[in-house]
Amino acid sequence: SQQGEEDPQALSIQEGENATMNCSYKTSINNLQWYRQNSGRGLVHLILIRSNEREKHSGRLRVTLDTSKKSSSLLITASRAADTASYFCATDADAGNMLTFGGGTRLMVKP
Amino acid sequence: DAGITQSPRHKVTETGTPVTLRCHQTENHRYMYWYRQDPGHGLRLIHYSYGVKDTDKGEVSDGYSVSRSKTEDFLLTLESATSSQTSVYFCAISDSQGPSTDTQYFGPGTRLTVL
């Protein structure tokens, strides 16, 4: 079973618009991560937010974490066609540096 | 892809045949993982390793075995491939030291088709 569930499953926007993806999870976590996967490629780490943090920024990315609601959001501002990809949230487990991934959000940014 | 290679990148095999996928890293990271990715299921952990000869099962380990005889290599074996094991397989690594111990780095994937 998946710890994280992304919403929406698919999102289509125009270049320049903002894209928001949400992730909900079930159990307590130490941190939550977001990854990007371009078509036919492996996942690439984007950002990590720890359970004691509420917001984190990296370039055009903004991640929020609400541990009381067990949810996180990823905002991509001023989107570009190159942002077209699938985005996954991942939560940590108790041991072995393991992560549990959600099903992903497929983002399409139209030029 | 952070010094991670997977071989082969594509493989077509028949039901009942054994298949071994190889993951090789040049980062000297302690942890290595095998995932499978299927439509509608995201990534699911098959097995992972926390050191040479130290491995453990993940969420979907039935039908798979692994071995790690060297830090840099992590092998995934399908003893008798079935059509349900048609998938894209990803290897990942992570370190046990430093500020990014929870970050995983992924290989390019192996697309396996079992006919």
Backbone of each chain as ProteinMPNN parsed JSONL, in Angstrom:
{"seq_chain_A": "SQQGEEDPQALSIQEGENATMNCSYKTSINNLQWYRQNSGRGLVHLILIRSNEREKHSGRLRVTLDTSKKSSSLLITASRAADTASYFCATDADAGNMLTFGGGTRLMVKP", "coords_chain_A": {"N_chain_A": [[0.856, -1.198, 0.0], [0.361, 2.319, -0.561], [2.021, 4.882, 1.078], [1.98, 7.613, 0.563], [-0.26, 9.712, -1.234], [-0.853, 11.273, -4.215], [-2.38, 14.248, -5.462], [-3.678, 16.367, -7.939], [-4.109, 13.429, -10.069], [-3.39, 13.966, -12.63], [-2.377, 16.893, -14.379], [-2.817, 19.727, -16.338], [-1.432, 22.576, -17.686], [-0.83, 25.979, -18.81], [2.206, 27.335, -20.097], [4.015, 29.43, -17.908], [2.049, 29.636, -16.002], [1.196, 28.752, -12.587], [1.787, 25.642, -10.911], [0.248, 23.375, -8.779], [0.636, 20.679, -6.646], [-0.551, 18.083, -4.583], [0.012, 16.086, -1.658], [-0.903, 13.421, 0.359], [-0.479, 11.609, 3.378], [-0.209, 8.719, 5.579], [0.903, 7.822, 8.06], [2.993, 8.886, 10.851], [5.866, 10.888, 10.14], [9.394, 11.459, 9.542], [10.509, 12.985, 7.59], [9.622, 14.426, 4.408], [9.755, 13.987, 0.939], [10.094, 15.273, -2.392], [10.086, 14.142, -5.718], [11.036, 14.189, -9.17], [10.146, 12.82, -12.325], [11.12, 12.45, -15.493], [9.845, 11.455, -18.677], [10.551, 8.105, -19.353], [12.843, 8.078, -17.824], [14.886, 7.852, -14.801], [13.989, 8.637, -11.363], [14.407, 11.912, -9.99], [15.708, 13.672, -7.307], [14.102, 16.411, -5.766], [13.451, 18.097, -3.523], [13.61, 18.184, 0.042], [11.734, 18.121, 2.984], [11.642, 18.544, 6.415], [10.014, 17.15, 9.324], [9.732, 19.072, 11.264], [9.648, 21.396, 9.904], [7.818, 23.887, 8.11], [7.668, 25.118, 5.679], [9.463, 25.264, 2.626], [11.841, 26.418, 0.266], [13.095, 26.197, -3.068], [14.595, 27.525, -5.607], [12.276, 27.809, -8.159], [10.525, 26.245, -6.826], [8.258, 25.528, -4.227], [7.612, 24.104, -1.194], [5.265, 22.923, 1.112], [4.414, 21.739, 4.367], [2.136, 20.132, 6.374], [1.85, 18.717, 9.233], [-0.185, 18.137, 10.983], [-2.367, 17.692, 9.392], [-1.355, 15.744, 7.899], [-0.27, 16.199, 5.304], [1.165, 17.528, 2.261], [2.281, 20.048, 0.005], [3.353, 20.801, -3.293], [4.501, 23.484, -5.023], [5.024, 24.795, -8.157], [6.283, 27.555, -9.563], [5.706, 29.92, -12.222], [5.691, 28.155, -14.529], [7.404, 26.048, -16.925], [7.761, 24.59, -20.194], [9.629, 22.597, -19.949], [9.184, 21.63, -17.44], [7.377, 19.649, -17.632], [6.524, 16.525, -16.564], [6.407, 13.672, -14.343], [5.522, 13.869, -10.941], [6.486, 12.91, -7.739], [5.673, 12.265, -4.351], [7.423, 11.274, -1.416], [7.74, 9.446, 1.536], [9.506, 8.888, 4.603], [10.586, 5.831, 6.222], [10.841, 3.683, 9.108], [13.338, 2.411, 9.214], [16.454, 1.573, 7.586], [16.853, 3.549, 5.721], [14.632, 3.74, 4.041], [12.099, 4.595, 1.668], [8.696, 5.432, 0.999], [6.721, 5.658, -1.793], [4.312, 7.764, -3.409], [1.628, 7.584, -5.869], [2.02, 9.484, -7.816], [1.852, 12.601, -9.702], [0.984, 13.56, -12.889], [2.29, 16.04, -14.741], [1.616, 18.338, -17.267], [2.932, 20.854, -19.167], [1.97, 23.231, -21.297], [3.327, 24.816, -24.149]], "CA_chain_A": [[0.0, 0.0, 0.0], [1.145, 3.523, -0.678], [1.947, 5.8, 2.192], [1.621, 8.913, 0.035], [-1.169, 9.752, -2.367], [-0.809, 12.595, -4.821], [-3.609, 14.789, -6.026], [-4.432, 15.449, -8.789], [-3.306, 12.429, -10.764], [-2.888, 14.603, -13.845], [-2.57, 18.341, -14.368], [-2.374, 20.35, -17.577], [-1.459, 24.04, -17.549], [-0.094, 26.73, -19.822], [3.502, 27.871, -19.681], [3.904, 30.676, -17.155], [1.127, 29.452, -14.884], [1.703, 27.992, -11.446], [1.26, 24.286, -10.765], [0.214, 22.922, -7.394], [0.364, 19.265, -6.451], [-0.726, 17.78, -3.17], [0.362, 14.737, -1.22], [-1.38, 13.064, 1.69], [0.145, 10.385, 3.865], [-1.038, 8.102, 6.611], [1.531, 7.661, 9.375], [3.922, 9.958, 11.179], [7.077, 10.879, 9.318], [10.524, 12.315, 9.909], [10.646, 13.958, 6.509], [8.894, 14.144, 3.173], [10.542, 14.421, -0.216], [9.471, 15.313, -3.714], [10.943, 13.711, -6.814], [10.527, 14.38, -10.523], [10.532, 11.784, -13.267], [10.855, 12.715, -16.9], [9.417, 10.252, -19.38], [11.599, 7.163, -19.701], [14.041, 8.282, -17.018], [14.768, 7.593, -13.374], [13.52, 9.758, -10.535], [15.408, 12.878, -9.562], [15.321, 14.337, -6.064], [13.875, 17.843, -5.882], [13.488, 18.837, -2.272], [13.258, 17.436, 1.259], [11.255, 18.958, 4.074], [11.623, 17.77, 7.65], [8.732, 17.23, 10.016], [9.664, 20.29, 12.08], [9.606, 22.547, 9.001], [6.479, 24.118, 7.555], [7.773, 25.568, 4.306], [10.821, 25.272, 2.123], [11.915, 26.922, -1.098], [14.278, 25.896, -3.852], [14.349, 28.105, -6.925], [10.845, 28.017, -8.431], [9.762, 25.262, -6.059], [7.891, 25.836, -2.837], [6.984, 22.95, -0.569], [4.716, 23.126, 2.443], [4.125, 20.516, 5.103], [1.21, 20.277, 7.496], [1.867, 17.405, 9.876], [-1.477, 17.893, 11.648], [-3.258, 17.163, 8.357], [-0.61, 14.716, 7.161], [-0.315, 16.58, 3.895], [2.203, 18.397, 1.743], [2.011, 20.536, -1.339], [4.478, 21.264, -4.104], [4.122, 24.552, -5.94], [6.012, 25.199, -9.157], [5.874, 28.865, -10.063], [6.133, 30.308, -13.574], [6.059, 26.865, -15.122], [8.006, 26.001, -18.254], [7.497, 23.325, -20.886], [10.586, 21.615, -19.444], [8.688, 21.085, -16.167], [6.517, 18.511, -17.949], [7.1, 15.344, -15.931], [5.614, 13.16, -13.225], [6.06, 14.307, -9.658], [6.15, 11.949, -6.694], [6.09, 12.513, -2.98], [7.955, 10.077, -0.761], [7.89, 9.599, 2.969], [10.504, 7.978, 5.145], [10.118, 4.747, 7.078], [11.579, 3.639, 10.369], [14.684, 1.852, 9.158], [17.033, 1.219, 6.305], [16.779, 4.644, 4.751], [13.621, 3.397, 3.062], [11.074, 5.562, 1.324], [7.46, 4.946, 0.402], [6.345, 6.63, -2.808], [2.949, 7.852, -3.866], [1.39, 7.207, -7.26], [2.505, 10.517, -8.722], [1.033, 13.539, -10.476], [1.545, 13.819, -14.228], [2.138, 17.461, -15.084], [1.928, 18.739, -18.629], [2.983, 22.3, -19.336], [1.853, 23.495, -22.722], [4.036, 26.053, -24.526]], "C_chain_A": [[0.882, 1.234, 0.0], [0.935, 4.38, 0.551], [1.462, 7.153, 1.707], [0.696, 8.791, -1.154], [-1.163, 11.152, -2.928], [-2.163, 12.958, -5.418], [-3.277, 16.12, -6.689], [-3.528, 14.395, -9.411], [-2.705, 13.004, -12.031], [-3.258, 16.069, -13.822], [-2.004, 18.912, -15.66], [-2.519, 21.856, -17.456], [-0.702, 24.677, -18.707], [1.238, 27.21, -19.242], [3.306, 29.229, -19.0], [2.957, 30.582, -15.975], [1.831, 28.705, -13.745], [1.046, 26.617, -11.4], [1.345, 23.885, -9.311], [-0.174, 21.459, -7.348], [0.323, 18.986, -4.966], [-0.406, 16.324, -2.886], [-0.208, 14.525, 0.167], [-0.731, 11.752, 2.104], [-0.556, 9.928, 5.128], [-0.41, 8.058, 7.997], [2.511, 8.799, 9.625], [5.228, 9.783, 10.409], [8.175, 11.699, 9.976], [10.757, 13.381, 8.845], [9.824, 13.515, 5.316], [9.708, 14.713, 2.016], [9.667, 14.473, -1.457], [10.528, 14.955, -4.764], [10.249, 14.016, -8.14], [11.005, 13.245, -11.407], [10.139, 12.226, -14.668], [10.584, 11.384, -17.597], [10.611, 9.372, -19.75], [12.872, 7.282, -18.894], [13.804, 7.865, -15.57], [14.303, 8.831, -12.629], [14.694, 10.631, -10.119], [14.89, 13.607, -8.333], [15.195, 15.843, -6.28], [14.121, 18.562, -4.559], [13.063, 17.926, -1.124], [12.805, 18.432, 2.308], [11.11, 18.082, 5.313], [10.337, 18.051, 8.408], [8.598, 18.478, 10.875], [9.698, 21.566, 11.226], [8.211, 22.677, 8.418], [6.539, 24.517, 6.088], [9.236, 25.561, 3.909], [10.8, 25.693, 0.659], [13.193, 26.434, -1.755], [14.011, 26.386, -5.263], [12.878, 28.395, -7.13], [9.958, 27.042, -7.676], [9.493, 25.764, -4.656], [7.134, 24.619, -2.299], [6.469, 23.359, 0.795], [4.416, 21.773, 3.065], [3.223, 20.852, 6.271], [1.102, 18.912, 8.166], [0.548, 17.105, 10.593], [-2.492, 17.31, 10.667], [-2.613, 16.047, 7.565], [-0.669, 15.0, 5.656], [0.82, 17.518, 3.544], [1.765, 18.896, 0.377], [3.306, 20.982, -1.991], [3.946, 22.29, -5.085], [5.291, 24.832, -6.868], [5.53, 26.511, -9.743], [6.43, 29.095, -11.47], [6.585, 29.085, -14.369], [6.579, 27.017, -16.549], [7.675, 24.662, -18.902], [8.413, 22.221, -20.363], [10.176, 21.032, -18.096], [7.746, 19.915, -16.397], [7.189, 17.228, -17.478], [6.066, 14.778, -14.97], [6.319, 13.53, -11.937], [5.55, 13.375, -8.565], [6.54, 12.5, -5.324], [6.552, 11.181, -2.387], [8.139, 10.368, 0.716], [8.854, 8.545, 3.505], [9.836, 6.9, 5.978], [11.048, 4.676, 8.285], [13.03, 3.225, 10.229], [15.151, 1.703, 7.725], [16.988, 2.298, 5.273], [15.731, 4.368, 3.692], [12.632, 4.521, 2.878], [9.852, 4.835, 0.782], [6.935, 6.031, -0.527], [4.846, 6.601, -3.07], [2.851, 7.507, -5.34], [1.781, 8.26, -8.275], [1.447, 11.398, -9.33], [1.731, 13.768, -11.807], [1.237, 15.26, -14.599], [2.519, 17.665, -16.544], [1.869, 20.257, -18.709], [3.028, 22.591, -20.834], [2.534, 24.812, -23.084], [3.078, 27.075, -25.142]], "O_chain_A": [[2.008, 1.206, 0.496], [-0.193, 4.578, 1.004], [0.627, 7.781, 2.357], [0.838, 7.889, -1.98], [-1.434, 12.116, -2.211], [-2.958, 12.104, -5.812], [-2.635, 16.953, -6.05], [-2.306, 14.473, -9.286], [-1.632, 12.581, -12.461], [-4.313, 16.449, -13.314], [-0.866, 18.627, -16.035], [-3.603, 22.358, -17.158], [-0.026, 23.997, -19.479], [1.358, 27.454, -18.042], [2.53, 30.064, -19.464], [3.058, 31.375, -15.038], [2.899, 28.117, -13.919], [-0.106, 26.453, -11.802], [2.391, 24.034, -8.679], [-1.177, 21.047, -7.931], [1.07, 19.579, -4.187], [-0.534, 15.455, -3.748], [-0.018, 15.357, 1.054], [-0.467, 10.889, 1.267], [-1.389, 10.643, 5.685], [-1.102, 8.235, 8.999], [2.819, 9.578, 8.722], [5.628, 8.667, 10.076], [7.917, 12.525, 10.851], [11.143, 14.511, 9.142], [9.389, 12.367, 5.234], [10.279, 15.799, 2.121], [8.638, 13.803, -1.548], [11.677, 15.393, -4.706], [9.022, 14.089, -8.209], [12.128, 12.763, -11.262], [8.955, 12.357, -14.979], [11.04, 10.329, -17.155], [11.561, 9.834, -20.381], [13.88, 6.661, -19.231], [12.68, 7.567, -15.167], [14.232, 9.925, -13.188], [15.813, 10.156, -9.924], [13.763, 14.102, -8.324], [16.059, 16.471, -6.893], [14.9, 19.513, -4.49], [12.256, 17.014, -1.304], [13.432, 19.475, 2.493], [10.521, 17.003, 5.253], [9.661, 19.052, 8.171], [7.485, 18.903, 11.185], [9.767, 22.674, 11.757], [7.505, 21.681, 8.254], [5.59, 24.29, 5.336], [10.126, 25.812, 4.722], [9.873, 25.372, -0.086], [14.229, 26.278, -1.108], [13.288, 25.744, -6.026], [12.284, 29.149, -6.358], [8.744, 27.029, -7.883], [10.357, 26.336, -3.992], [6.146, 24.174, -2.883], [7.152, 24.057, 1.544], [4.194, 20.787, 2.363], [3.515, 21.75, 7.06], [0.346, 18.052, 7.714], [0.204, 15.94, 10.788], [-3.366, 16.534, 11.053], [-3.23, 15.468, 6.671], [-1.065, 14.15, 4.858], [1.368, 18.21, 4.402], [0.98, 18.248, -0.316], [4.225, 21.471, -1.333], [3.052, 22.001, -5.88], [6.41, 25.077, -6.418], [4.465, 26.561, -10.358], [7.466, 28.549, -11.852], [7.727, 29.009, -14.82], [6.248, 27.961, -17.267], [7.341, 23.703, -18.206], [8.029, 21.052, -20.333], [10.757, 20.042, -17.652], [7.353, 19.251, -15.439], [8.281, 16.883, -17.931], [4.982, 15.339, -14.806], [7.547, 13.507, -11.849], [4.357, 13.088, -8.474], [7.593, 13.116, -5.161], [6.119, 10.11, -2.812], [8.642, 11.428, 1.09], [8.996, 7.461, 2.939], [8.682, 7.03, 6.387], [11.932, 5.515, 8.451], [13.87, 3.635, 11.03], [14.357, 1.707, 6.784], [17.074, 2.022, 4.077], [15.929, 4.735, 2.534], [12.359, 5.295, 3.796], [9.961, 3.764, 0.185], [6.728, 7.172, -0.115], [4.199, 5.559, -2.968], [3.849, 7.181, -5.983], [1.865, 7.971, -9.469], [0.289, 11.002, -9.462], [2.909, 14.121, -11.855], [0.078, 15.647, -14.752], [3.579, 17.236, -16.999], [0.86, 20.866, -18.354], [3.982, 22.247, -21.531], [2.34, 25.817, -22.399], [3.499, 28.17, -25.515]]}, "seq_chain_B": "DAGITQSPRHKVTETGTPVTLRCHQTENHRYMYWYRQDPGHGLRLIHYSYGVKDTDKGEVSDGYSVSRSKTEDFLLTLESATSSQTSVYFCAISDSQGPSTDTQYFGPGTRLTVL", "coords_chain_B": {"N_chain_B": [[22.763, 10.617, -13.683], [23.817, 10.131, -11.167], [26.085, 8.363, -10.944], [25.146, 5.759, -11.238], [24.471, 2.764, -12.81], [22.47, 0.605, -14.808], [21.943, -2.682, -15.93], [20.618, -5.239, -18.054], [19.365, -2.544, -20.159], [17.077, -2.913, -21.515], [14.996, -5.757, -21.788], [13.657, -8.702, -23.137], [11.963, -11.547, -22.341], [11.01, -15.021, -21.833], [8.224, -16.587, -20.238], [8.962, -18.364, -17.283], [11.699, -18.459, -17.518], [14.916, -17.745, -16.032], [15.984, -14.547, -14.861], [18.364, -12.0, -14.511], [19.012, -8.872, -13.205], [21.222, -6.131, -13.146], [22.644, -3.763, -10.945], [24.867, -1.147, -10.699], [27.042, 0.901, -8.848], [29.025, 3.834, -8.423], [29.427, 5.399, -6.279], [29.977, 4.569, -3.747], [27.976, 4.261, -1.844], [26.089, 3.192, 0.983], [23.484, 2.09, 1.087], [21.313, 0.248, -1.056], [18.702, -0.197, -3.451], [15.962, -1.948, -4.929], [13.316, -1.222, -7.05], [10.059, -1.604, -8.492], [8.137, -0.245, -11.143], [4.92, 0.383, -12.023], [2.049, 1.154, -14.013], [-0.369, 3.037, -12.307], [0.461, 2.182, -9.834], [2.673, 3.472, -8.891], [5.959, 3.624, -7.476], [7.21, 0.657, -6.145], [8.81, -0.987, -3.513], [11.052, -3.631, -3.83], [13.288, -5.213, -2.852], [15.917, -4.391, -0.556], [19.246, -3.296, 0.323], [21.475, -2.991, 3.014], [24.138, -3.112, 3.275], [27.14, -4.966, 2.391], [26.235, -8.194, 1.659], [24.063, -7.914, 3.297], [20.736, -7.899, 3.253], [17.22, -7.182, 2.747], [13.644, -7.748, 2.702], [11.243, -5.99, 0.688], [8.153, -4.351, -0.053], [7.028, -5.842, -2.178], [8.231, -8.509, -2.563], [7.923, -11.183, -3.286], [8.818, -13.793, -5.472], [11.162, -12.709, -6.241], [14.706, -12.463, -5.784], [17.729, -11.261, -4.221], [21.163, -10.206, -4.333], [24.182, -9.12, -2.851], [27.35, -8.898, -3.152], [29.438, -7.216, -3.329], [30.189, -3.817, -2.492], [29.537, -2.104, -4.597], [27.786, -3.431, -6.331], [24.508, -4.64, -6.936], [22.354, -7.185, -7.294], [19.396, -8.252, -8.897], [17.288, -10.959, -9.043], [15.039, -12.828, -10.944], [13.725, -15.764, -10.43], [12.109, -17.487, -11.882], [10.634, -16.208, -14.372], [7.514, -14.447, -14.628], [4.546, -13.311, -16.341], [3.398, -11.297, -14.872], [5.511, -9.979, -13.842], [6.414, -8.292, -15.708], [7.577, -5.108, -16.166], [8.943, -1.889, -15.266], [12.062, -1.62, -13.916], [13.768, -0.104, -11.296], [16.822, 0.847, -9.894], [18.154, 2.182, -6.906], [20.164, 4.312, -4.804], [21.421, 5.234, -1.577], [23.053, 7.236, 0.943], [24.627, 6.702, 4.129], [25.655, 8.634, 5.629], [26.313, 12.116, 6.279], [24.513, 15.121, 5.213], [22.379, 14.371, 3.646], [21.094, 11.892, 4.092], [18.657, 10.732, 3.69], [17.981, 10.988, 1.073], [17.406, 9.57, -2.073], [19.057, 8.269, -4.942], [18.553, 7.644, -8.29], [18.86, 5.048, -10.747], [18.821, 4.643, -14.399], [16.853, 2.831, -15.111], [15.407, -0.374, -16.029], [13.713, -1.882, -18.593], [11.628, -4.525, -18.524], [10.195, -7.177, -20.237], [8.038, -9.848, -20.055], [7.125, -12.547, -21.82]], "CA_chain_B": [[22.147, 9.607, -12.842], [24.569, 9.989, -9.917], [27.009, 7.246, -10.876], [24.433, 4.492, -11.14], [24.13, 2.172, -14.095], [21.68, -0.61, -14.753], [22.057, -3.486, -17.142], [20.488, -4.518, -19.305], [18.378, -1.462, -20.136], [15.842, -3.511, -22.028], [15.099, -7.212, -21.921], [12.444, -9.458, -23.401], [12.222, -12.941, -22.004], [9.816, -15.852, -21.845], [7.763, -17.096, -18.953], [9.662, -19.532, -16.763], [13.156, -18.337, -17.615], [15.522, -16.897, -15.009], [16.466, -13.243, -15.325], [19.123, -11.232, -13.516], [19.26, -7.466, -13.494], [22.38, -5.667, -12.382], [22.792, -2.351, -10.612], [26.255, -0.845, -10.358], [27.223, 2.284, -8.41], [30.407, 4.277, -8.223], [29.36, 6.404, -5.209], [30.325, 3.948, -2.459], [26.879, 4.425, -0.905], [25.818, 1.985, 1.758], [22.178, 1.496, 0.826], [20.884, 0.07, -2.444], [17.292, -0.572, -3.491], [15.312, -2.288, -6.188], [11.901, -0.903, -7.134], [9.384, -1.777, -9.745], [7.187, 0.835, -11.405], [3.826, -0.055, -12.869], [0.969, 2.153, -14.097], [-1.356, 2.974, -11.247], [1.033, 1.73, -8.552], [3.85, 4.229, -8.502], [7.137, 2.798, -7.239], [7.082, -0.258, -5.025], [10.094, -1.534, -3.115], [11.138, -5.091, -3.937], [14.29, -5.586, -1.844], [16.94, -3.392, -0.359], [20.468, -3.771, 0.974], [22.08, -1.996, 3.894], [25.56, -3.392, 3.313], [27.526, -6.183, 1.685], [25.59, -9.42, 2.13], [22.945, -7.564, 4.176], [19.583, -7.51, 2.442], [15.931, -7.406, 3.39], [12.521, -7.698, 1.785], [10.397, -4.825, 0.628], [6.704, -4.54, -0.125], [6.606, -6.8, -3.205], [9.422, -9.328, -2.735], [7.642, -12.543, -3.756], [9.254, -14.077, -6.834], [12.438, -12.023, -6.473], [15.793, -12.582, -4.816], [18.789, -10.285, -4.453], [22.465, -10.5, -3.746], [25.144, -8.01, -2.844], [28.648, -9.439, -2.745], [30.365, -6.082, -3.309], [29.506, -2.558, -2.217], [29.095, -1.416, -5.808], [26.863, -4.198, -7.169], [23.293, -5.182, -6.31], [21.72, -7.973, -8.337], [18.014, -8.67, -8.713], [17.041, -12.164, -9.832], [13.721, -13.435, -11.067], [14.107, -17.178, -10.579], [11.279, -18.04, -12.947], [9.873, -15.002, -14.696], [6.101, -14.547, -14.971], [4.066, -12.131, -17.06], [3.098, -10.245, -13.888], [6.757, -9.283, -13.525], [6.661, -7.28, -16.734], [7.578, -3.847, -15.448], [10.185, -1.127, -15.335], [12.769, -1.82, -12.659], [14.716, 0.954, -10.966], [17.753, 0.733, -8.783], [18.444, 3.456, -6.255], [21.167, 4.25, -3.744], [21.482, 6.359, -0.643], [24.202, 7.173, 1.815], [24.289, 6.64, 5.547], [26.353, 9.714, 6.305], [26.161, 13.421, 5.635], [23.224, 15.799, 5.405], [21.326, 13.898, 2.746], [21.009, 10.44, 4.27], [17.355, 10.215, 3.282], [17.78, 11.198, -0.349], [17.773, 8.44, -2.919], [19.492, 8.586, -6.3], [18.019, 6.566, -9.103], [19.409, 4.68, -12.035], [17.973, 4.953, -15.552], [15.772, 1.863, -15.252], [15.443, -1.514, -16.946], [12.371, -2.269, -19.013], [11.572, -5.969, -18.67], [8.949, -7.729, -20.767], [7.972, -11.305, -19.945], [6.085, -13.002, -22.751]], "C_chain_B": [[23.057, 9.202, -11.681], [25.435, 8.756, -9.865], [26.333, 5.918, -10.68], [24.114, 3.999, -12.545], [23.338, 0.9, -13.86], [21.863, -1.365, -16.057], [21.266, -4.773, -16.977], [19.493, -3.376, -19.183], [17.03, -1.941, -20.647], [16.051, -5.014, -22.12], [13.708, -7.774, -22.183], [12.78, -10.912, -23.141], [10.907, -13.716, -22.015], [9.484, -16.321, -20.435], [8.547, -18.339, -18.563], [11.174, -19.452, -16.83], [13.686, -17.484, -16.466], [16.06, -15.611, -15.632], [17.231, -12.575, -14.191], [19.373, -9.824, -14.034], [20.375, -6.982, -12.581], [22.31, -4.159, -12.168], [24.224, -2.137, -10.141], [26.38, 0.628, -9.986], [28.696, 2.582, -8.2], [30.501, 5.281, -7.084], [29.766, 5.873, -3.845], [29.244, 4.175, -1.4], [26.517, 3.099, -0.262], [24.526, 1.277, 1.308], [21.918, 1.381, -0.674], [19.494, -0.541, -2.442], [16.911, -1.027, -4.892], [13.824, -1.977, -6.06], [11.362, -1.419, -8.461], [8.343, -0.665, -9.904], [6.183, 0.345, -12.432], [2.76, 1.025, -12.891], [-0.033, 1.955, -12.97], [-0.817, 2.551, -9.892], [2.223, 2.558, -8.108], [5.059, 3.313, -8.393], [6.905, 1.932, -6.022], [8.427, -0.925, -4.765], [10.069, -3.059, -3.155], [12.055, -5.649, -2.84], [15.233, -4.398, -1.655], [18.138, -4.006, 0.36], [21.044, -2.642, 1.808], [23.556, -2.269, 4.122], [25.849, -4.672, 2.553], [26.945, -7.393, 2.401], [24.444, -9.173, 3.117], [21.776, -7.069, 3.332], [18.3, -7.793, 3.214], [14.827, -7.207, 2.363], [11.82, -6.353, 1.846], [8.943, -5.24, 0.507], [6.283, -5.663, -1.063], [7.756, -7.749, -3.541], [9.158, -10.728, -3.292], [8.06, -12.716, -5.209], [10.586, -13.448, -7.193], [13.442, -12.396, -5.379], [16.88, -11.584, -5.192], [20.089, -10.795, -3.859], [23.347, -9.269, -3.86], [26.454, -8.526, -2.263], [29.718, -8.354, -2.696], [29.561, -4.804, -3.067], [28.867, -1.995, -3.47], [28.032, -2.152, -6.621], [25.705, -4.776, -6.37], [22.51, -5.869, -7.416], [20.296, -8.346, -7.937], [17.757, -9.856, -9.628], [15.581, -12.558, -9.77], [13.993, -14.901, -11.377], [13.37, -17.832, -11.73], [10.281, -16.949, -13.336], [8.421, -15.316, -15.062], [5.654, -13.249, -15.64], [3.764, -10.974, -16.114], [4.352, -9.476, -13.466], [7.216, -8.372, -14.663], [6.512, -5.92, -16.087], [8.836, -3.069, -15.824], [10.827, -1.198, -13.956], [13.81, -0.72, -12.472], [15.561, 0.555, -9.769], [17.954, 2.119, -8.196], [19.486, 3.235, -5.172], [20.966, 5.402, -2.792], [22.625, 6.133, 0.326], [23.742, 7.119, 3.269], [24.947, 7.758, 6.329], [26.08, 11.021, 5.584], [24.759, 13.962, 5.789], [22.092, 15.234, 4.573], [21.12, 12.396, 2.869], [19.686, 9.888, 3.791], [17.092, 10.366, 1.8], [18.231, 9.975, -1.116], [18.086, 8.93, -4.327], [19.192, 7.377, -7.176], [18.826, 6.318, -10.364], [18.418, 4.931, -13.147], [16.843, 3.969, -15.788], [16.065, 0.758, -16.247], [14.005, -1.877, -17.292], [12.378, -3.753, -19.315], [10.197, -6.387, -19.172], [9.031, -9.247, -20.711], [6.802, -11.79, -20.788], [5.506, -14.345, -22.339]], "O_chain_B": [[23.055, 8.043, -11.267], [25.519, 8.135, -8.806], [26.882, 5.034, -10.022], [23.558, 4.732, -13.363], [23.509, 0.213, -12.852], [21.929, -0.777, -17.136], [21.237, -5.346, -15.888], [18.829, -3.268, -18.152], [15.981, -1.432, -20.254], [17.13, -5.487, -22.479], [12.726, -7.386, -21.551], [13.763, -11.439, -23.662], [9.833, -13.139, -22.185], [10.352, -16.432, -19.57], [8.771, -19.238, -19.372], [11.862, -20.296, -16.255], [12.985, -16.597, -15.979], [16.526, -15.596, -16.771], [16.788, -12.587, -13.043], [19.871, -9.62, -15.141], [20.464, -7.364, -11.414], [21.969, -3.393, -13.069], [24.723, -2.867, -9.284], [25.893, 1.501, -10.704], [29.492, 1.711, -7.851], [31.525, 5.945, -6.926], [29.886, 6.64, -2.89], [29.544, 4.27, -0.21], [26.623, 2.036, -0.873], [24.48, 0.055, 1.168], [22.249, 2.274, -1.454], [19.145, -1.309, -1.546], [17.457, -0.562, -5.893], [13.16, -2.398, -5.113], [12.106, -1.639, -9.417], [7.749, -0.208, -8.928], [6.534, -0.048, -13.545], [2.578, 1.738, -11.904], [-0.486, 0.839, -12.714], [-1.551, 2.557, -8.904], [2.733, 2.338, -7.009], [5.171, 2.337, -9.134], [6.454, 2.416, -4.984], [9.098, -1.373, -5.696], [9.18, -3.693, -2.587], [11.633, -6.455, -2.011], [15.318, -3.515, -2.509], [18.049, -5.093, 0.93], [21.098, -1.491, 1.374], [24.159, -1.728, 5.049], [24.936, -5.377, 2.123], [27.145, -7.58, 3.601], [23.916, -10.118, 3.704], [21.815, -5.974, 2.771], [18.293, -8.537, 4.194], [15.025, -6.597, 1.313], [11.796, -5.676, 2.874], [8.555, -6.336, 0.911], [5.306, -6.363, -0.796], [8.208, -7.789, -4.686], [10.096, -11.394, -3.729], [7.713, -11.907, -6.069], [11.087, -13.623, -8.304], [13.082, -12.613, -4.223], [16.948, -11.119, -6.331], [20.108, -11.684, -3.008], [23.27, -8.498, -4.817], [26.636, -8.582, -1.047], [30.776, -8.543, -2.096], [28.38, -4.736, -3.408], [27.761, -1.459, -3.41], [27.432, -1.558, -7.516], [25.886, -5.324, -5.283], [22.057, -5.223, -8.361], [20.03, -8.708, -6.791], [17.977, -9.777, -10.837], [14.971, -12.615, -8.702], [14.444, -15.233, -12.473], [13.939, -18.638, -12.467], [9.231, -16.793, -12.713], [8.136, -16.317, -15.719], [6.313, -12.216, -15.514], [3.86, -9.809, -16.501], [4.257, -8.44, -12.807], [8.279, -7.757, -14.584], [5.464, -5.601, -15.526], [9.673, -3.538, -16.597], [10.197, -0.87, -12.951], [14.617, -0.443, -13.359], [15.074, 0.005, -8.781], [17.927, 3.116, -8.918], [19.67, 2.12, -4.685], [20.401, 6.432, -3.161], [23.104, 5.014, 0.51], [22.601, 7.455, 3.584], [24.815, 7.828, 7.551], [25.668, 11.031, 4.425], [23.91, 13.335, 6.423], [20.937, 15.601, 4.789], [20.986, 11.703, 1.861], [19.585, 8.694, 3.51], [16.059, 9.906, 1.315], [19.293, 9.412, -0.852], [17.471, 9.869, -4.832], [19.534, 6.242, -6.841], [19.391, 7.233, -10.963], [17.299, 5.38, -12.894], [15.952, 4.244, -16.592], [16.855, 0.923, -17.177], [13.187, -2.143, -16.412], [13.048, -4.2, -20.246], [9.172, -6.003, -18.61], [9.959, -9.856, -21.242], [5.643, -11.485, -20.506], [4.621, -14.869, -23.016]]}, "name": "protein", "num_of_chains": 2, "seq": "SQQGEEDPQALSIQEGENATMNCSYKTSINNLQWYRQNSGRGLVHLILIRSNEREKHSGRLRVTLDTSKKSSSLLITASRAADTASYFCATDADAGNMLTFGGGTRLMVKPDAGITQSPRHKVTETGTPVTLRCHQTENHRYMYWYRQDPGHGLRLIHYSYGVKDTDKGEVSDGYSVSRSKTEDFLLTLESATSSQTSVYFCAISDSQGPSTDTQYFGPGTRLTVL"}
